[in-house]
Amino acid sequence: MATTLDLRREHGPAGAAFWRFGRKDRQNLWEAIGNPRRDAARAHRAQDARRRQAREAAEREAQRPGCEDCGT
């Protein structure tokens, strides 16, 4: 992680003044430091959301009326 005094002066203590090596954009200090537990929690919530969306899509598909002629 890196920053400069000019960036700190420009963006302030909570601003996006830090570069994380391997990233293209600047981040604020808390994002640049990272938090593995928060990242894992976000990934878990995203996975739960994808499962819920897939389940809701399957339920909507099951409720669609079928074709009278061929049954599809």
CHARMM internal coordinates of N, CA and C (Angstrom, degrees):
IC EDIT
DIST 1 N 1 CA 1.4351
DIST 1 CA 1 C 1.5218
ANGL 1 N 1 CA 1 C 106.81
DIST 1 C 2 N 1.3389
ANGL 1 CA 1 C 2 N 115.17
DIHE 1 N 1 CA 1 C 2 N 142.88
DIST 2 N 2 CA 1.4540
ANGL 1 C 2 N 2 CA 119.42
DIHE 1 CA 1 C 2 N 2 CA -178.54
DIST 2 CA 2 C 1.5203
ANGL 2 N 2 CA 2 C 110.13
DIHE 1 C 2 N 2 CA 2 C -146.65
DIST 2 C 3 N 1.3190
ANGL 2 CA 2 C 3 N 115.92
DIHE 2 N 2 CA 2 C 3 N 158.18
DIST 3 N 3 CA 1.4601
ANGL 2 C 3 N 3 CA 122.88
DIHE 2 CA 2 C 3 N 3 CA 174.47
DIST 3 CA 3 C 1.5158
ANGL 3 N 3 CA 3 C 108.10
DIHE 2 C 3 N 3 CA 3 C -156.81
DIST 3 C 4 N 1.3074
ANGL 3 CA 3 C 4 N 115.89
DIHE 3 N 3 CA 3 C 4 N 175.90
DIST 4 N 4 CA 1.4578
ANGL 3 C 4 N 4 CA 121.12
DIHE 3 CA 3 C 4 N 4 CA 174.82
DIST 4 CA 4 C 1.5242
ANGL 4 N 4 CA 4 C 107.83
DIHE 3 C 4 N 4 CA 4 C -129.49
DIST 4 C 5 N 1.3081
ANGL 4 CA 4 C 5 N 115.49
DIHE 4 N 4 CA 4 C 5 N 160.13
DIST 5 N 5 CA 1.4601
ANGL 4 C 5 N 5 CA 119.12
DIHE 4 CA 4 C 5 N 5 CA 177.97
DIST 5 CA 5 C 1.5261
ANGL 5 N 5 CA 5 C 111.11
DIHE 4 C 5 N 5 CA 5 C -64.49
DIST 5 C 6 N 1.3186
ANGL 5 CA 5 C 6 N 117.13
DIHE 5 N 5 CA 5 C 6 N -35.80
DIST 6 N 6 CA 1.4581
ANGL 5 C 6 N 6 CA 120.18
DIHE 5 CA 5 C 6 N 6 CA 178.82
DIST 6 CA 6 C 1.5312
ANGL 6 N 6 CA 6 C 111.08
DIHE 5 C 6 N 6 CA 6 C -62.29
DIST 6 C 7 N 1.3330
ANGL 6 CA 6 C 7 N 116.68
DIHE 6 N 6 CA 6 C 7 N -42.90
DIST 7 N 7 CA 1.4634
ANGL 6 C 7 N 7 CA 119.46
DIHE 6 CA 6 C 7 N 7 CA 177.78
DIST 7 CA 7 C 1.5255
ANGL 7 N 7 CA 7 C 111.35
DIHE 6 C 7 N 7 CA 7 C -64.85
DIST 7 C 8 N 1.3267
ANGL 7 CA 7 C 8 N 116.83
DIHE 7 N 7 CA 7 C 8 N -39.74
DIST 8 N 8 CA 1.4722
ANGL 7 C 8 N 8 CA 119.90
DIHE 7 CA 7 C 8 N 8 CA 178.33
DIST 8 CA 8 C 1.5168
ANGL 8 N 8 CA 8 C 110.71
DIHE 7 C 8 N 8 CA 8 C -63.69
DIST 8 C 9 N 1.3336
ANGL 8 CA 8 C 9 N 116.98
DIHE 8 N 8 CA 8 C 9 N -41.01
DIST 9 N 9 CA 1.4673
ANGL 8 C 9 N 9 CA 120.19
DIHE 8 CA 8 C 9 N 9 CA 177.91
DIST 9 CA 9 C 1.5272
ANGL 9 N 9 CA 9 C 111.31
DIHE 8 C 9 N 9 CA 9 C -65.82
DIST 9 C 10 N 1.3254
ANGL 9 CA 9 C 10 N 115.84
DIHE 9 N 9 CA 9 C 10 N -40.67
DIST 10 N 10 CA 1.4611
ANGL 9 C 10 N 10 CA 120.86
DIHE 9 CA 9 C 10 N 10 CA -177.27
DIST 10 CA 10 C 1.5282
ANGL 10 N 10 CA 10 C 112.52
DIHE 9 C 10 N 10 CA 10 C -69.39
DIST 10 C 11 N 1.3309
ANGL 10 CA 10 C 11 N 117.56
DIHE 10 N 10 CA 10 C 11 N -43.28
DIST 11 N 11 CA 1.4653
ANGL 10 C 11 N 11 CA 121.73
DIHE 10 CA 10 C 11 N 11 CA -173.19
DIST 11 CA 11 C 1.5205
ANGL 11 N 11 CA 11 C 113.79
DIHE 10 C 11 N 11 CA 11 C -101.64
DIST 11 C 12 N 1.3047
ANGL 11 CA 11 C 12 N 118.44
DIHE 11 N 11 CA 11 C 12 N -11.12
DIST 12 N 12 CA 1.4561
ANGL 11 C 12 N 12 CA 121.01
DIHE 11 CA 11 C 12 N 12 CA 179.54
DIST 12 CA 12 C 1.5202
ANGL 12 N 12 CA 12 C 112.03
DIHE 11 C 12 N 12 CA 12 C 79.60
DIST 12 C 13 N 1.3310
ANGL 12 CA 12 C 13 N 117.26
DIHE 12 N 12 CA 12 C 13 N 178.25
DIST 13 N 13 CA 1.4515
ANGL 12 C 13 N 13 CA 121.02
DIHE 12 CA 12 C 13 N 13 CA -174.53
DIST 13 CA 13 C 1.5296
ANGL 13 N 13 CA 13 C 113.99
DIHE 12 C 13 N 13 CA 13 C -69.08
DIST 13 C 14 N 1.3249
ANGL 13 CA 13 C 14 N 118.21
DIHE 13 N 13 CA 13 C 14 N -23.25
DIST 14 N 14 CA 1.4626
ANGL 13 C 14 N 14 CA 119.81
DIHE 13 CA 13 C 14 N 14 CA -178.31
DIST 14 CA 14 C 1.5276
ANGL 14 N 14 CA 14 C 112.13
DIHE 13 C 14 N 14 CA 14 C -107.83
DIST 14 C 15 N 1.3140
ANGL 14 CA 14 C 15 N 116.83
DIHE 14 N 14 CA 14 C 15 N 7.22
DIST 15 N 15 CA 1.4610
ANGL 14 C 15 N 15 CA 120.24
DIHE 14 CA 14 C 15 N 15 CA -175.86
DIST 15 CA 15 C 1.5174
ANGL 15 N 15 CA 15 C 113.20
DIHE 14 C 15 N 15 CA 15 C -86.78
DIST 15 C 16 N 1.3103
ANGL 15 CA 15 C 16 N 114.70
DIHE 15 N 15 CA 15 C 16 N 174.49
DIST 16 N 16 CA 1.4670
ANGL 15 C 16 N 16 CA 122.15
DIHE 15 CA 15 C 16 N 16 CA -179.27
DIST 16 CA 16 C 1.5266
ANGL 16 N 16 CA 16 C 109.18
DIHE 15 C 16 N 16 CA 16 C -80.99
DIST 16 C 17 N 1.3154
ANGL 16 CA 16 C 17 N 116.58
DIHE 16 N 16 CA 16 C 17 N 78.84
DIST 17 N 17 CA 1.4566
ANGL 16 C 17 N 17 CA 121.60
DIHE 16 CA 16 C 17 N 17 CA -175.85
DIST 17 CA 17 C 1.5258
ANGL 17 N 17 CA 17 C 112.29
DIHE 16 C 17 N 17 CA 17 C -117.49
DIST 17 C 18 N 1.3176
ANGL 17 CA 17 C 18 N 118.39
DIHE 17 N 17 CA 17 C 18 N 7.89
DIST 18 N 18 CA 1.4616
ANGL 17 C 18 N 18 CA 121.40
DIHE 17 CA 17 C 18 N 18 CA -174.75
DIST 18 CA 18 C 1.5207
ANGL 18 N 18 CA 18 C 110.67
DIHE 17 C 18 N 18 CA 18 C -118.22
DIST 18 C 19 N 1.3313
ANGL 18 CA 18 C 19 N 115.87
DIHE 18 N 18 CA 18 C 19 N 138.02
DIST 19 N 19 CA 1.4535
ANGL 18 C 19 N 19 CA 122.43
DIHE 18 CA 18 C 19 N 19 CA 172.90
DIST 19 CA 19 C 1.5102
ANGL 19 N 19 CA 19 C 107.93
DIHE 18 C 19 N 19 CA 19 C -102.55
DIST 19 C 20 N 1.2963
ANGL 19 CA 19 C 20 N 116.35
DIHE 19 N 19 CA 19 C 20 N 130.73
DIST 20 N 20 CA 1.4620
ANGL 19 C 20 N 20 CA 121.21
DIHE 19 CA 19 C 20 N 20 CA 170.10
DIST 20 CA 20 C 1.5125
ANGL 20 N 20 CA 20 C 106.36
DIHE 19 C 20 N 20 CA 20 C -96.36
DIST 20 C 21 N 1.3134
ANGL 20 CA 20 C 21 N 116.95
DIHE 20 N 20 CA 20 C 21 N 128.63
DIST 21 N 21 CA 1.4580
ANGL 20 C 21 N 21 CA 120.16
DIHE 20 CA 20 C 21 N 21 CA -178.08
DIST 21 CA 21 C 1.5184
ANGL 21 N 21 CA 21 C 109.40
DIHE 20 C 21 N 21 CA 21 C -59.32
DIST 21 C 22 N 1.3192
ANGL 21 CA 21 C 22 N 116.57
DIHE 21 N 21 CA 21 C 22 N 133.76
DIST 22 N 22 CA 1.4487
ANGL 21 C 22 N 22 CA 122.11
DIHE 21 CA 21 C 22 N 22 CA -178.11
DIST 22 CA 22 C 1.5210
ANGL 22 N 22 CA 22 C 113.26
DIHE 21 C 22 N 22 CA 22 C 91.81
DIST 22 C 23 N 1.3203
ANGL 22 CA 22 C 23 N 118.29
DIHE 22 N 22 CA 22 C 23 N -3.19
DIST 23 N 23 CA 1.4663
ANGL 22 C 23 N 23 CA 122.34
DIHE 22 CA 22 C 23 N 23 CA 178.02
DIST 23 CA 23 C 1.5147
ANGL 23 N 23 CA 23 C 109.13
DIHE 22 C 23 N 23 CA 23 C -112.10
DIST 23 C 24 N 1.3202
ANGL 23 CA 23 C 24 N 117.18
DIHE 23 N 23 CA 23 C 24 N 154.84
DIST 24 N 24 CA 1.4584
ANGL 23 C 24 N 24 CA 121.22
DIHE 23 CA 23 C 24 N 24 CA -178.40
DIST 24 CA 24 C 1.5208
ANGL 24 N 24 CA 24 C 113.05
DIHE 23 C 24 N 24 CA 24 C -91.27
DIST 24 C 25 N 1.3176
ANGL 24 CA 24 C 25 N 117.40
DIHE 24 N 24 CA 24 C 25 N -33.59
DIST 25 N 25 CA 1.4602
ANGL 24 C 25 N 25 CA 121.61
DIHE 24 CA 24 C 25 N 25 CA -174.40
DIST 25 CA 25 C 1.5152
ANGL 25 N 25 CA 25 C 111.50
DIHE 24 C 25 N 25 CA 25 C -99.16
DIST 25 C 26 N 1.3371
ANGL 25 CA 25 C 26 N 114.65
DIHE 25 N 25 CA 25 C 26 N 156.03
DIST 26 N 26 CA 1.4618
ANGL 25 C 26 N 26 CA 119.70
DIHE 25 CA 25 C 26 N 26 CA 173.79
DIST 26 CA 26 C 1.5210
ANGL 26 N 26 CA 26 C 108.74
DIHE 25 C 26 N 26 CA 26 C -80.81
DIST 26 C 27 N 1.3341
ANGL 26 CA 26 C 27 N 116.02
DIHE 26 N 26 CA 26 C 27 N 154.62
DIST 27 N 27 CA 1.4558
ANGL 26 C 27 N 27 CA 121.72
DIHE 26 CA 26 C 27 N 27 CA -178.42
DIST 27 CA 27 C 1.5170
ANGL 27 N 27 CA 27 C 109.31
DIHE 26 C 27 N 27 CA 27 C -134.95
DIST 27 C 28 N 1.3361
ANGL 27 CA 27 C 28 N 116.08
DIHE 27 N 27 CA 27 C 28 N 163.16
DIST 28 N 28 CA 1.4563
ANGL 27 C 28 N 28 CA 118.23
DIHE 27 CA 27 C 28 N 28 CA 172.00
DIST 28 CA 28 C 1.5283
ANGL 28 N 28 CA 28 C 108.36
DIHE 27 C 28 N 28 CA 28 C -74.72
DIST 28 C 29 N 1.3039
ANGL 28 CA 28 C 29 N 116.62
DIHE 28 N 28 CA 28 C 29 N 171.73
DIST 29 N 29 CA 1.4662
ANGL 28 C 29 N 29 CA 120.57
DIHE 28 CA 28 C 29 N 29 CA -173.99
DIST 29 CA 29 C 1.5180
ANGL 29 N 29 CA 29 C 112.59
DIHE 28 C 29 N 29 CA 29 C -59.39
DIST 29 C 30 N 1.3368
ANGL 29 CA 29 C 30 N 117.24
DIHE 29 N 29 CA 29 C 30 N -45.58
DIST 30 N 30 CA 1.4726
ANGL 29 C 30 N 30 CA 119.76
DIHE 29 CA 29 C 30 N 30 CA -175.75
DIST 30 CA 30 C 1.5194
ANGL 30 N 30 CA 30 C 112.05
DIHE 29 C 30 N 30 CA 30 C -65.78
DIST 30 C 31 N 1.3258
ANGL 30 CA 30 C 31 N 117.48
DIHE 30 N 30 CA 30 C 31 N -37.47
DIST 31 N 31 CA 1.4514
ANGL 30 C 31 N 31 CA 120.09
DIHE 30 CA 30 C 31 N 31 CA 177.74
DIST 31 CA 31 C 1.5254
ANGL 31 N 31 CA 31 C 110.74
DIHE 30 C 31 N 31 CA 31 C -71.20
DIST 31 C 32 N 1.3297
ANGL 31 CA 31 C 32 N 117.20
DIHE 31 N 31 CA 31 C 32 N -37.15
DIST 32 N 32 CA 1.4585
ANGL 31 C 32 N 32 CA 120.98
DIHE 31 CA 31 C 32 N 32 CA -178.92
DIST 32 CA 32 C 1.5264
ANGL 32 N 32 CA 32 C 111.58
DIHE 31 C 32 N 32 CA 32 C -67.94
DIST 32 C 33 N 1.3222
ANGL 32 CA 32 C 33 N 116.26
DIHE 32 N 32 CA 32 C 33 N -37.54
DIST 33 N 33 CA 1.4664
ANGL 32 C 33 N 33 CA 119.61
DIHE 32 CA 32 C 33 N 33 CA 178.76
DIST 33 CA 33 C 1.5125
ANGL 33 N 33 CA 33 C 110.20
DIHE 32 C 33 N 33 CA 33 C -68.04
DIST 33 C 34 N 1.3258
ANGL 33 CA 33 C 34 N 115.89
DIHE 33 N 33 CA 33 C 34 N -42.15
DIST 34 N 34 CA 1.4569
ANGL 33 C 34 N 34 CA 120.85
DIHE 33 CA 33 C 34 N 34 CA 179.71
DIST 34 CA 34 C 1.5148
ANGL 34 N 34 CA 34 C 112.04
DIHE 33 C 34 N 34 CA 34 C 84.70
DIST 34 C 35 N 1.3086
ANGL 34 CA 34 C 35 N 114.98
DIHE 34 N 34 CA 34 C 35 N 161.56
DIST 35 N 35 CA 1.4488
ANGL 34 C 35 N 35 CA 122.35
DIHE 34 CA 34 C 35 N 35 CA 179.35
DIST 35 CA 35 C 1.5265
ANGL 35 N 35 CA 35 C 106.94
DIHE 34 C 35 N 35 CA 35 C -149.12
DIST 35 C 36 N 1.3373
ANGL 35 CA 35 C 36 N 118.35
DIHE 35 N 35 CA 35 C 36 N 102.03
DIST 36 N 36 CA 1.4595
ANGL 35 C 36 N 36 CA 120.62
DIHE 35 CA 35 C 36 N 36 CA -175.48
DIST 36 CA 36 C 1.5312
ANGL 36 N 36 CA 36 C 113.58
DIHE 35 C 36 N 36 CA 36 C -59.33
DIST 36 C 37 N 1.3249
ANGL 36 CA 36 C 37 N 117.49
DIHE 36 N 36 CA 36 C 37 N -35.91
DIST 37 N 37 CA 1.4739
ANGL 36 C 37 N 37 CA 118.81
DIHE 36 CA 36 C 37 N 37 CA 179.57
DIST 37 CA 37 C 1.5223
ANGL 37 N 37 CA 37 C 110.71
DIHE 36 C 37 N 37 CA 37 C -68.05
DIST 37 C 38 N 1.3346
ANGL 37 CA 37 C 38 N 116.93
DIHE 37 N 37 CA 37 C 38 N -40.92
DIST 38 N 38 CA 1.4619
ANGL 37 C 38 N 38 CA 119.53
DIHE 37 CA 37 C 38 N 38 CA 177.56
DIST 38 CA 38 C 1.5207
ANGL 38 N 38 CA 38 C 110.53
DIHE 37 C 38 N 38 CA 38 C -64.44
DIST 38 C 39 N 1.3292
ANGL 38 CA 38 C 39 N 116.68
DIHE 38 N 38 CA 38 C 39 N -42.90
DIST 39 N 39 CA 1.4597
ANGL 38 C 39 N 39 CA 120.16
DIHE 38 CA 38 C 39 N 39 CA 179.16
DIST 39 CA 39 C 1.5197
ANGL 39 N 39 CA 39 C 111.13
DIHE 38 C 39 N 39 CA 39 C -61.48
DIST 39 C 40 N 1.3325
ANGL 39 CA 39 C 40 N 117.48
DIHE 39 N 39 CA 39 C 40 N -41.21
DIST 40 N 40 CA 1.4672
ANGL 39 C 40 N 40 CA 121.27
DIHE 39 CA 39 C 40 N 40 CA 177.87
DIST 40 CA 40 C 1.5232
ANGL 40 N 40 CA 40 C 110.61
DIHE 39 C 40 N 40 CA 40 C -65.65
DIST 40 C 41 N 1.3190
ANGL 40 CA 40 C 41 N 117.21
DIHE 40 N 40 CA 40 C 41 N -39.86
DIST 41 N 41 CA 1.4660
ANGL 40 C 41 N 41 CA 120.72
DIHE 40 CA 40 C 41 N 41 CA 178.91
DIST 41 CA 41 C 1.5252
ANGL 41 N 41 CA 41 C 110.58
DIHE 40 C 41 N 41 CA 41 C -65.15
DIST 41 C 42 N 1.3315
ANGL 41 CA 41 C 42 N 117.00
DIHE 41 N 41 CA 41 C 42 N -41.42
DIST 42 N 42 CA 1.4655
ANGL 41 C 42 N 42 CA 120.08
DIHE 41 CA 41 C 42 N 42 CA 177.93
DIST 42 CA 42 C 1.5263
ANGL 42 N 42 CA 42 C 110.94
DIHE 41 C 42 N 42 CA 42 C -63.69
DIST 42 C 43 N 1.3206
ANGL 42 CA 42 C 43 N 116.85
DIHE 42 N 42 CA 42 C 43 N -42.02
DIST 43 N 43 CA 1.4608
ANGL 42 C 43 N 43 CA 120.56
DIHE 42 CA 42 C 43 N 43 CA 179.22
DIST 43 CA 43 C 1.5303
ANGL 43 N 43 CA 43 C 110.34
DIHE 42 C 43 N 43 CA 43 C -63.84
DIST 43 C 44 N 1.3285
ANGL 43 CA 43 C 44 N 116.53
DIHE 43 N 43 CA 43 C 44 N -40.25
DIST 44 N 44 CA 1.4680
ANGL 43 C 44 N 44 CA 121.14
DIHE 43 CA 43 C 44 N 44 CA 179.07
DIST 44 CA 44 C 1.5301
ANGL 44 N 44 CA 44 C 110.26
DIHE 43 C 44 N 44 CA 44 C -64.06
DIST 44 C 45 N 1.3376
ANGL 44 CA 44 C 45 N 117.08
DIHE 44 N 44 CA 44 C 45 N -44.24
DIST 45 N 45 CA 1.4676
ANGL 44 C 45 N 45 CA 120.34
DIHE 44 CA 44 C 45 N 45 CA 179.02
DIST 45 CA 45 C 1.5288
ANGL 45 N 45 CA 45 C 110.63
DIHE 44 C 45 N 45 CA 45 C -64.13
DIST 45 C 46 N 1.3171
ANGL 45 CA 45 C 46 N 117.30
DIHE 45 N 45 CA 45 C 46 N -39.50
DIST 46 N 46 CA 1.4641
ANGL 45 C 46 N 46 CA 120.66
DIHE 45 CA 45 C 46 N 46 CA 179.35
DIST 46 CA 46 C 1.5256
ANGL 46 N 46 CA 46 C 110.43
DIHE 45 C 46 N 46 CA 46 C -65.17
DIST 46 C 47 N 1.3125
ANGL 46 CA 46 C 47 N 116.85
DIHE 46 N 46 CA 46 C 47 N -40.88
DIST 47 N 47 CA 1.4629
ANGL 46 C 47 N 47 CA 120.66
DIHE 46 CA 46 C 47 N 47 CA 178.30
DIST 47 CA 47 C 1.5272
ANGL 47 N 47 CA 47 C 110.46
DIHE 46 C 47 N 47 CA 47 C -64.95
DIST 47 C 48 N 1.3294
ANGL 47 CA 47 C 48 N 117.38
DIHE 47 N 47 CA 47 C 48 N -42.29
DIST 48 N 48 CA 1.4584
ANGL 47 C 48 N 48 CA 120.87
DIHE 47 CA 47 C 48 N 48 CA 176.69
DIST 48 CA 48 C 1.5224
ANGL 48 N 48 CA 48 C 111.02
DIHE 47 C 48 N 48 CA 48 C -61.22
DIST 48 C 49 N 1.3284
ANGL 48 CA 48 C 49 N 116.87
DIHE 48 N 48 CA 48 C 49 N -40.52
DIST 49 N 49 CA 1.4591
ANGL 48 C 49 N 49 CA 120.79
DIHE 48 CA 48 C 49 N 49 CA 179.45
DIST 49 CA 49 C 1.5282
ANGL 49 N 49 CA 49 C 110.81
DIHE 48 C 49 N 49 CA 49 C -64.66
DIST 49 C 50 N 1.3344
ANGL 49 CA 49 C 50 N 117.31
DIHE 49 N 49 CA 49 C 50 N -41.57
DIST 50 N 50 CA 1.4684
ANGL 49 C 50 N 50 CA 120.11
DIHE 49 CA 49 C 50 N 50 CA 177.91
DIST 50 CA 50 C 1.5176
ANGL 50 N 50 CA 50 C 110.98
DIHE 49 C 50 N 50 CA 50 C -63.36
DIST 50 C 51 N 1.3327
ANGL 50 CA 50 C 51 N 117.68
DIHE 50 N 50 CA 50 C 51 N -42.03
DIST 51 N 51 CA 1.4707
ANGL 50 C 51 N 51 CA 120.99
DIHE 50 CA 50 C 51 N 51 CA 177.69
DIST 51 CA 51 C 1.5249
ANGL 51 N 51 CA 51 C 111.16
DIHE 50 C 51 N 51 CA 51 C -62.70
DIST 51 C 52 N 1.3456
ANGL 51 CA 51 C 52 N 116.46
DIHE 51 N 51 CA 51 C 52 N -42.84
DIST 52 N 52 CA 1.4601
ANGL 51 C 52 N 52 CA 120.39
DIHE 51 CA 51 C 52 N 52 CA -179.81
DIST 52 CA 52 C 1.5256
ANGL 52 N 52 CA 52 C 110.36
DIHE 51 C 52 N 52 CA 52 C -63.64
DIST 52 C 53 N 1.3317
ANGL 52 CA 52 C 53 N 117.03
DIHE 52 N 52 CA 52 C 53 N -42.58
DIST 53 N 53 CA 1.4669
ANGL 52 C 53 N 53 CA 120.35
DIHE 52 CA 52 C 53 N 53 CA 179.16
DIST 53 CA 53 C 1.5218
ANGL 53 N 53 CA 53 C 110.97
DIHE 52 C 53 N 53 CA 53 C -63.63
DIST 53 C 54 N 1.3268
ANGL 53 CA 53 C 54 N 117.20
DIHE 53 N 53 CA 53 C 54 N -41.15
DIST 54 N 54 CA 1.4662
ANGL 53 C 54 N 54 CA 120.54
DIHE 53 CA 53 C 54 N 54 CA 178.65
DIST 54 CA 54 C 1.5300
ANGL 54 N 54 CA 54 C 110.57
DIHE 53 C 54 N 54 CA 54 C -64.84
DIST 54 C 55 N 1.3176
ANGL 54 CA 54 C 55 N 117.27
DIHE 54 N 54 CA 54 C 55 N -41.07
DIST 55 N 55 CA 1.4669
ANGL 54 C 55 N 55 CA 121.40
DIHE 54 CA 54 C 55 N 55 CA 179.12
DIST 55 CA 55 C 1.5302
ANGL 55 N 55 CA 55 C 110.07
DIHE 54 C 55 N 55 CA 55 C -65.12
DIST 55 C 56 N 1.3359
ANGL 55 CA 55 C 56 N 117.64
DIHE 55 N 55 CA 55 C 56 N -43.81
DIST 56 N 56 CA 1.4616
ANGL 55 C 56 N 56 CA 121.13
DIHE 55 CA 55 C 56 N 56 CA 178.85
DIST 56 CA 56 C 1.5221
ANGL 56 N 56 CA 56 C 111.27
DIHE 55 C 56 N 56 CA 56 C -64.52
DIST 56 C 57 N 1.3296
ANGL 56 CA 56 C 57 N 117.17
DIHE 56 N 56 CA 56 C 57 N -38.41
DIST 57 N 57 CA 1.4647
ANGL 56 C 57 N 57 CA 120.49
DIHE 56 CA 56 C 57 N 57 CA 177.98
DIST 57 CA 57 C 1.5283
ANGL 57 N 57 CA 57 C 110.17
DIHE 56 C 57 N 57 CA 57 C -65.08
DIST 57 C 58 N 1.3185
ANGL 57 CA 57 C 58 N 117.63
DIHE 57 N 57 CA 57 C 58 N -40.51
DIST 58 N 58 CA 1.4608
ANGL 57 C 58 N 58 CA 121.53
DIHE 57 CA 57 C 58 N 58 CA 178.36
DIST 58 CA 58 C 1.5286
ANGL 58 N 58 CA 58 C 110.60
DIHE 57 C 58 N 58 CA 58 C -65.52
DIST 58 C 59 N 1.3269
ANGL 58 CA 58 C 59 N 116.93
DIHE 58 N 58 CA 58 C 59 N -38.95
DIST 59 N 59 CA 1.4662
ANGL 58 C 59 N 59 CA 120.18
DIHE 58 CA 58 C 59 N 59 CA 178.05
DIST 59 CA 59 C 1.5239
ANGL 59 N 59 CA 59 C 110.79
DIHE 58 C 59 N 59 CA 59 C -65.72
DIST 59 C 60 N 1.3456
ANGL 59 CA 59 C 60 N 117.19
DIHE 59 N 59 CA 59 C 60 N -41.82
DIST 60 N 60 CA 1.4672
ANGL 59 C 60 N 60 CA 120.20
DIHE 59 CA 59 C 60 N 60 CA 177.45
DIST 60 CA 60 C 1.5177
ANGL 60 N 60 CA 60 C 111.00
DIHE 59 C 60 N 60 CA 60 C -62.98
DIST 60 C 61 N 1.3234
ANGL 60 CA 60 C 61 N 116.35
DIHE 60 N 60 CA 60 C 61 N -40.97
DIST 61 N 61 CA 1.4614
ANGL 60 C 61 N 61 CA 120.90
DIHE 60 CA 60 C 61 N 61 CA 179.63
DIST 61 CA 61 C 1.5258
ANGL 61 N 61 CA 61 C 110.55
DIHE 60 C 61 N 61 CA 61 C -64.78
DIST 61 C 62 N 1.3300
ANGL 61 CA 61 C 62 N 117.37
DIHE 61 N 61 CA 61 C 62 N -38.18
DIST 62 N 62 CA 1.4634
ANGL 61 C 62 N 62 CA 121.01
DIHE 61 CA 61 C 62 N 62 CA -179.93
DIST 62 CA 62 C 1.5258
ANGL 62 N 62 CA 62 C 111.46
DIHE 61 C 62 N 62 CA 62 C -68.01
DIST 62 C 63 N 1.3152
ANGL 62 CA 62 C 63 N 117.82
DIHE 62 N 62 CA 62 C 63 N -26.45
DIST 63 N 63 CA 1.4599
ANGL 62 C 63 N 63 CA 121.34
DIHE 62 CA 62 C 63 N 63 CA -178.41
DIST 63 CA 63 C 1.5222
ANGL 63 N 63 CA 63 C 112.83
DIHE 62 C 63 N 63 CA 63 C -86.82
DIST 63 C 64 N 1.3178
ANGL 63 CA 63 C 64 N 117.45
DIHE 63 N 63 CA 63 C 64 N -9.95
DIST 64 N 64 CA 1.4682
ANGL 63 C 64 N 64 CA 119.90
DIHE 63 CA 63 C 64 N 64 CA 179.27
DIST 64 CA 64 C 1.5266
ANGL 64 N 64 CA 64 C 109.97
DIHE 63 C 64 N 64 CA 64 C -66.62
DIST 64 C 65 N 1.3048
ANGL 64 CA 64 C 65 N 116.53
DIHE 64 N 64 CA 64 C 65 N 139.31
DIST 65 N 65 CA 1.4653
ANGL 64 C 65 N 65 CA 118.24
DIHE 64 CA 64 C 65 N 65 CA 178.32
DIST 65 CA 65 C 1.5286
ANGL 65 N 65 CA 65 C 111.21
DIHE 64 C 65 N 65 CA 65 C -70.11
DIST 65 C 66 N 1.3078
ANGL 65 CA 65 C 66 N 115.74
DIHE 65 N 65 CA 65 C 66 N 149.61
DIST 66 N 66 CA 1.4557
ANGL 65 C 66 N 66 CA 120.85
DIHE 65 CA 65 C 66 N 66 CA 179.74
DIST 66 CA 66 C 1.5182
ANGL 66 N 66 CA 66 C 111.13
DIHE 65 C 66 N 66 CA 66 C -91.11
DIST 66 C 67 N 1.3027
ANGL 66 CA 66 C 67 N 114.69
DIHE 66 N 66 CA 66 C 67 N 164.93
DIST 67 N 67 CA 1.4665
ANGL 66 C 67 N 67 CA 121.26
DIHE 66 CA 66 C 67 N 67 CA 177.85
DIST 67 CA 67 C 1.5240
ANGL 67 N 67 CA 67 C 108.68
DIHE 66 C 67 N 67 CA 67 C -71.27
DIST 67 C 68 N 1.3153
ANGL 67 CA 67 C 68 N 116.68
DIHE 67 N 67 CA 67 C 68 N 134.54
DIST 68 N 68 CA 1.4504
ANGL 67 C 68 N 68 CA 121.95
DIHE 67 CA 67 C 68 N 68 CA -179.75
DIST 68 CA 68 C 1.5348
ANGL 68 N 68 CA 68 C 111.56
DIHE 67 C 68 N 68 CA 68 C -66.91
DIST 68 C 69 N 1.3198
ANGL 68 CA 68 C 69 N 116.88
DIHE 68 N 68 CA 68 C 69 N -35.17
DIST 69 N 69 CA 1.4542
ANGL 68 C 69 N 69 CA 120.97
DIHE 68 CA 68 C 69 N 69 CA -174.98
DIST 69 CA 69 C 1.5321
ANGL 69 N 69 CA 69 C 112.71
DIHE 68 C 69 N 69 CA 69 C -79.14
DIST 69 C 70 N 1.3392
ANGL 69 CA 69 C 70 N 116.36
DIHE 69 N 69 CA 69 C 70 N -51.37
DIST 70 N 70 CA 1.4705
ANGL 69 C 70 N 70 CA 118.59
DIHE 69 CA 69 C 70 N 70 CA -173.24
DIST 70 CA 70 C 1.5228
ANGL 70 N 70 CA 70 C 113.96
DIHE 69 C 70 N 70 CA 70 C -106.88
DIST 70 C 71 N 1.3471
ANGL 70 CA 70 C 71 N 117.99
DIHE 70 N 70 CA 70 C 71 N -13.09
DIST 71 N 71 CA 1.4505
ANGL 70 C 71 N 71 CA 120.47
DIHE 70 CA 70 C 71 N 71 CA 177.65
DIST 71 CA 71 C 1.5209
ANGL 71 N 71 CA 71 C 114.54
DIHE 70 C 71 N 71 CA 71 C 86.13
DIST 71 C 72 N 1.3329
ANGL 71 CA 71 C 72 N 118.22
DIHE 71 N 71 CA 71 C 72 N 1.68
DIST 72 N 72 CA 1.4859
ANGL 71 C 72 N 72 CA 118.40
DIHE 71 CA 71 C 72 N 72 CA 178.27
DIST 72 CA 72 C 1.4938
ANGL 72 N 72 CA 72 C 111.56
DIHE 71 C 72 N 72 CA 72 C -92.09
END
COOR INIT
IC SEED 1 N 1 CA 1 C
IC BUILD
